[in-house]
Amino acid sequence: MKNTILDFIHQDDSQFNDELYKQAKRCLLDLLGTAAGATVTESSQILARHVLAQYGATETSRSKMLFKDSYVSECGASMYGAGLIDSLDAHDGHVLTKGHVGVGILPVLLAQQNIEQLSGKAFLNALIIGYEIGTRAGIALHDSVSDYHTSGAWNSIAGAALAARVKKLSHDQTFEALGIAEYYGPRSQMMRCIDFPTMLKDGSTWGALAGASAANLAADGFTGAPAITLFDSQLESIWSDLGELWYIFEQYFKAYPVCRWTQPAVECIRQLQEQHEIDPNEVVKIEITSFHEAKRLSTKEPKTTDAAQYSTPFAIACALRDGLVTPEAIAEDIHDPLLVRLSNSVEISESENYNEKFPAERWAEATIELASGKRLKSKPMIARGNPENPLSDVEIREKFFNLSRNTLSPDRSKSIYESVMHLDDLPSVASLIHYL
């Protein structure tokens, strides 16, 4: 299995099929839209100052910060890009990893020296490989430990794999890089940040830093321990279909910039609002039945956008007021009296049936009680954007432009979109990099 994984990482730039390229471009556009929208978050601005102060560029390591005109080291740019995307919870994910691959691999890929010399297909090939390695690493970690660790604990491995590929490390060096990334990846326990939602988010900031650092260390002769999540014989079944089953097709795309666990309940509220045209001022109680993890997202009066993104009650309030959850609502309207009242009216209980279905399936149902005493009950709902109910290409496009409209000029957003959509036909990725 060791050689199979290493061969997969370093496979020749032979073409993947068109469907893989199409999905990779959807993932890429979604990540870039999230990054553009996130440039205004407080946590990303703090991180930018930190990276500029502590991870300065050198003669041999000079990478542009994503959507900034500043240059830092390769590790600094990787760290910043992941933290930037992670600060706005709108990026893609995978149900069995209970987390996110793309947020940790795209920044590492973009930070590589001379990345603009890659062809568009070579860039997408690397991204596809990263999703396959990262998703399996996440599944393997959850299958082999009792704690629920953040995405950074395992997407560090995928970051190291991509960096090793672009740097053309040997198989032996790549083996060491993977072991270093796993060992140094953050231990971060996800439910701590669910109970106390802060700027820490999903750990990908340090996951990307660990992955980028691991490849550079391995290139210089540093050694690591064999990565358990990749090379333990008890986890071999997770890796046995590498190159046959494509997990990139199983990534979900979010309709709203809040934790995925809140979104089944959001769909319930939207369903009721569309059916009954509810006046939010007439709502006295909202009862939600969902799974345990969704119940844990219990902050009713978030004081920051980070807390709002990890709040089932606040997401529900936004959906009832606006018919959806917008980046503006979770950033600018957290003290809105109506949203605060609606959020405080939410009561969440958990269903053993829904608990048993998690994480592969995430379900919720809702009952809204009006001042008149009338009670409106939704059907059980799942979130939109899964492989079985995907967002359309038009919705992915609109999401990108909606996320970027307040931070990028219309021309720049359009240029990024066009570059991504035609990336597999471009002789160089430089035309895309120019706009980032």
N, C-alpha and C positions, 0 to 999 in steps of 0.2 A: 504493500500500500504506500510505503514511503516514496518509492520511485514513481508510482502512478500520480501522486499529488504533485510532486516536483516537476514531472513531465507536463502535467496540465498547466501549471503556472508558467512554464517556459516554452509552451508549444509555439511553433512557428506561426507567423502572422497569416496563416491561411484564412480564407474568408469563412466567417460564420454565416448562417442563413439569414435571409432578409428579415424574418420575423424576430430573430434575436437582435438584429441591429435596430429595428423599429422599437422594441421594448427598451433597449439601452438608451435610445434617444428620448423616450418618454421619461425614464428615470433621470437622465441628465437634465432635461428641461425643468422637471419638478424640483430638483435640488437647487438649480441656479435661481429659480424664482423664489424659493424659500430663502436662499442666501441674500438675494437682493432686498427682499422685504425685511430681513432681520438686521440690516445695517443700522437701523434706528433704535434697536433694543439697548437698554442700559448695560446689560451683561456683555454684549458684543463690544461695546465701546470701552468698557473696563478691560476686557481681554486684549483689545487692540493696543491700549496703552501699555499693558504688561508685556506683550510680545515685542513691541518696539523698544522697550527699555531693557529687556532681558535676553532677547533672541535676535540680536542684530545680524545683518548680512555680513558676509566675509567674501574674500576673493573667490573662494571655491564653493560657496553656498549662498546664493542670492536668488530669492524667489519673491514674486509679487504677492502682496496680500490681496485676497479676494475682494473685489469691488473697492479697493483703495489704491492710491497712487504711491504707496510706501513699499519698500522692500525690506525683507528680513531674511533670516536663514531658512533653509528648507524645513527644518523641524518647527520653526516658529510659524511659518506660513501654513503648515499642516495643522498645527494646533489651533491657530486662529480660525482657519476655514471651517474646521469641525465645530468649534465653539460657536461660530457665527450661525451656522445652519441649525445647530442644536438649540439656539436661543429662541427660535420660532418653531413651534411644534406642528409644522405643516409638511414634513418630509415623509418619504415612502418608508415602508416597513414590511415585516414578515411575521405572520401570526405565531409560528412555532419558535421563532427566536425571541418573541416578546420584545422586539426591539428593531434596530435600524442598521442596515449595512451601508447604504450610500453615503450617509453623513460622515462616516469614518474613512471611506476610500477615495471619494472624489477629491477632497482637499489634499490628500497625500499625493495623488496622481498629478494634480495641477502644480504642486510644489516641486516636482522633480526638475532637475537642471536640464535645460534645453528641451523641455517637453514640447515646445512649439515645432520641433523638427519631426515629430511623429505625424504620420498620415492620419486622416480622420478615422479610417478603419482600424489602424493600429491603436489609436486612443480608445475607440469603442471596444476593441478586443480586450484591452486591459480592464476596462470597466466591467465587461461581462464576466471575465475571469474573477474579478474581485467580488462580484455578487455571489458567484458560485462557492468560492472559498469562504466568504464571510457568513453566508447563510448556514452552511454546514457547521462552521465553527460555533455559531450561536446555538444551534440545535444540540451539538455535542456537549457544550458547556452545561446547558440546562439538563441534559440527560445524565451528567456525571457528578453534579454537586447538588447539595440540598438548598443552599442559599440562592436567591434570585439576584443575579448580578446584572449590572447595566450593560448596554451595548458596547461601551468602551472596553469592557473586559474581554470581549471576543472580536470586535471589529478591528482591534489593534493587529490581530493576526493577518487579516485581509489586507490592511494597509502595508504591512511588512512584505506580504507576497507581491503586491503591485510594485512597490518600490524596488524589490529585488528583481522583478521582471524588467522594469525600465532601465535599471542600472546594469542589467546583464550579469548579475552575480552567478557564480557557479552553483550547481546543485548543492554542494556541500555548504557554501556560504548561505544559500537560501534556507537550508535546513536549520542552520544556526540562527538566522534572522527570525524564523518562525518561533523557535524556542525562546529567544530573547523577548519577542513581543508578547508571547503568552505569559511569561514569567513576570515581566515588568508592567503588563497591562493593569489598569486600576481594579482593585478588589470591589469597588463601589457597589453597595447593596441597594437595589432599586427602591425597595419599599420604604427605606429611610427618607428618600426624597419625595415619595408619594405622601407620606405622613407629614413631612416638613418641606413643602415645595419651595425651592430656592433656585439660585442660578446654577446649581450643580447639574441639573437636568439629567441626561441619560449617559453621562460619563464619556461621551465620544471625544470631548476636548482632549482628555488625556489618552484615550485610545489611539487617536491619530498621532499624537506626540510619541507614544510608545512605539507604534508601528514604523513611523518614519525614522526614529532614532535606532530602532533595532536593525533596519537594513543598513544604515550607515555604519553602525558598530560592527556588524558582520562583515561588511566590505573591508573593514580595517583589521580584521582578524579576531574580533571579540567572539567568544563562544557562549552558547546557551545550552539549556537542558532540552531534551526532546519534548516537543509540544504534545501534551497528553491528548488534547482535543482533536489532534490530527492523526497521531500515530499509535494511540493505545489500541490494542487488538480488540478490546471489548466495544469500541466505538466504530469498528471497521465498516459495519453495515451502513453507517451514515455517509461514508465516502465511496462506497462500492459502485454507486451509479454516477460518479463524477464524469461529466461529458455525455451522459445519456439523459438524465433528468435535469432540466434547466430551471433552477429555483428563481431565476430572474423573472420568470413568467408568473411566479406566485407572490411577487411583491404587491402590496396594496398601496393605493394612493389616497391621500386624505382629501375629503371635501372641505374640511375646516381646519384652522390652525390651533387645534387643541388635542390633548391626549386621545389616542385612538379609543381608549376604554370608555370615554364619555360619549362617543359618537352614535352607538346604538340608541341611547336615550334621546339624543338630539333628533334622530330620525323619527322616533315616536312622537315627539312634540311637534315636529314639522307635519307629520301625518295628521295629527289632530287639528292643527292650525289650518291646514289646507281644507279639511273637511267641514270645519265648524266656524271658521273666521272668528276666532276667539279674541275678545278684547282683553289684553293683559291686565288692565285695571280691575277686571272682574274676577280674576283668579285669586282664590284664597288658599289653595293647597295643591301641591303637585306630588304625587306618589310615584316613585320609580322602583321597579323590581329589576335587578340585574345580577351580575356576578360579583364576587367578593372584592376583587381588585377595583372595580368601578365604584363600589361603595366606599372604599378607602380614600378616593379622591373627594374628600368631604368638605373642603374649605368653602364656607358660605359667603364670606366677605373678604375676598382676596385684596391685598394691598399692593401687589405688584403684578405685572403681566405674567411672570413666571408662575405665580400662584394661580392666576386666572386660567392659564393653560392646563393646569393640573386640577381643575375643579369641575366635577360633574354638575353641582347645583348652578354654578355661574354659566356654564355652557348652555344648560337648559333654559336659563333666564334669557340669554341672548337669543336663542332660537325662538322663544315665545314672543319676544319683542320684535325681532327683525326677520324671522323666517329662516335664518341661517346664523352662523357664527363668523364674524368678520375680524380681520386683524385689528381694525380700529376699535371694535368693541372691547376686545381683551386687553388693549393697551391704553385707550383714552377714556373708556366709559366705566372703569371698574368702581367708580364712586357714584354712578348714576343711581338716583333714589329708586327708580322703578326696578332696575336690575338687581339692586341690593335686596329690595323687598321680595321680588320673585325668587331670588336665590335662597333667601331664608325660609321660603315656603316649601322648599323641596325636602321630602323625606325619602330616604333610600333604604330599601331592604334587599337582601340577597336570596337568591333561589338556588337550592341544591342542584336542580336540573341545569341551571345556567352555569353553576360552578363546575359541574362535571364536564360540560362542553368546552370550557376555557382550557387552554388558549386557542385551540384550533377554531373555535367558534365563539363569538361574543354577542350576547343577546340582551335585550331589555324590553320592558313594556312600561307604559305610563298610564296614570289616571289623573285627570285634572278636575278639581272641584271648584265650581264657580260660586259667586256670592249668592246666587239664586238657589243653591243647594244641588243643582244639576251636576252629575258626574259623567265625565267623558273618558272612555277607555280606549286605548290604542290596541292595535294588533302587536304581537311580538315582532321586533325589528332587529336587523343587523345594520352595521354601518355600510355606507356606500363606498365603492372603490375597491372592493375585493375582486379576485379573479372571476368569481361567479356573478358579480354585479359591477363591472368595471366602470370607471369614469371614461367617457368617450374622449376621443382625440380633441374634439372641440372643447370639452370641459377642462382637459389638461392645459390646452392653450389659453383659455380664458383665465384659469387659475394663475398661470405664469404672469400674464399681463396685469391681473388684479394685484398680485403680490408685489410686482415691480413698479407699479405706476407712480407711487409716491417717492421713489428713491432713484429711479433711472428715467432719463428722457425717453419719450416715445420712440425716437429714432434708434436709440441704443438698445432698447428692449426688442424692437423689431429686428435689428441686426443680429442680436443674440439668438432670437427665435429662428431666423432664417439659417444661421450658421449651424445650429443644432440639427435642424430638420434635414440639412443636406450634408451633414458631417461625413457620412460614409462615402460620399463622392469627392470629398476635398483631398487634394494631395498633401495638405498640411493643416494641422489644427491651429496654426498661427492666426488665421482670420477670426476664429472664435476667441482665442486667448486675448486678442487685441481689445475686445470689448469687456473683458472681465476685470 
